Amino acid sequence: MEFNDSIKQFSERVEGLKGTISTEEGTKMSLIVPLFQLLGYDVFNPTEFCPEYVADVGIKKGEKVDYAILESGKPVILIECKSCTDSLDKHSSQLFRYFGTTSAKFGILTNGITYRFYTDLEESNKMDLVPFLEVDILNLKDSAISELKKFCKGNFDRDKIFSTAEELKYSSMIKRVLSKQLEDPSDEFVRFIISDIYEGQKNQKVIEKFSPIVKKSFSGMINEIVNQKISSALTPEDVADPEPDEQTDVPASKIITTADELEAYYIIRGMLCEVADVNDIVHRDTESYFGILYKNNNRKPICRINLDTKNKQLLIPDENKKFERIYIDSLNDLYKYKKQLIDVVKRYMK
């Protein structure tokens, strides 16, 4: 079974079990250890997945972290566990103390539902107070699954994960700040927004006047962007070289273009803008696949995408227009095939 399918199945299992567990030990055995087993670790081998790992702190001896993942006898990941009934917000200090006394590069704080991943971006050998990644097992997103997959035993690359941790950490923080400001703009945020459009004194009365306007404007702007993208995606483009469609026409009502398909289209169009006019990169949805064409010509397919099945697929035509089937874990994987997609378009441009 593919990892994506396995982790989603595991998510359903956690949903069913969480209401029956009330202790930390039960959380470990029923929710946490099985996840690391799913990630490929031998949880019954203490030389690989060590329970009660000793992490002496200062003059305190015998301090133990719940689990440590070891490589060549040395810890690379520390795991501190809490009950699934506990919030994690007040429990990072314990992991913080352990982190600085070992060679581990990553720390995980979890209650079996939420997993917070920490490292030492700000100061070497000192765990950051803010996690660079947070995964909610009950609300799995494709991006989170892709990051979690990097912690599989067969994929684990300490340096590679660390190199991308900073961007993950700060992009998550920026999203949270923007989301909060869009929901309830602070005085400082409103003052910043109106600094270029209002010349008068920006006192509290003015801030209170503009606050609901700023909130409404941002909400309207987001709606306009979404509607514009949907409208653009659904507007038929001029057919430069019409050909009989290989696919039998079906009523439009049976074809539903999903947000993921449109996102895939924009990713691919963005990659191909280096060699082609973006207006020549056209999508066409069918019942069996989502197609991307060059100049809206059925005889010039750039690729086909199938996101409706459990195993997401990207199909790229070769020089004989025979499609190579590629399985992808998430839309981010599309970037790996940029060169192949560009080569396809270049063939049509000759």
Order of alpha helices (4+ residues) and beta strands (2+ residues): alpha-alpha-alpha-beta-beta-beta-alpha-beta-beta-beta-alpha-alpha-alpha-alpha-alpha-beta-beta-beta-beta-beta-alpha
